[in-house]
Amino acid sequence: MLNNIGLPGLLLIAVVVLVLFGRGKISSLMGEVGKGITAFKKGVDEGKQELEDAKAEDALDVTPAEEKEKDKA
């Protein structure tokens, strides 16, 4: 159904939305969308950092006991 909208259909939809909501409302809406995208990206980056930190904390120390004792001495 949405495969055959084409450029004229998209332009018509854009004009109808502009008439219904007005330029000010659309610009504020787009500003909110931009803030949402920024917050989403920040959350994804923080999630990746938390996973990397958790992996670093969970890393096993496989150094043999003899070498650990040598390092302490």
Buried (B, 14 or more C-beta within 10 A) or exposed (E): EEEEEEEEEEEEEEEEEEEEEEEEEBEEEEEEEEEEEEEEEEEEEEEEEEEEEEEEEEEEEEEEEEEEEEEEE
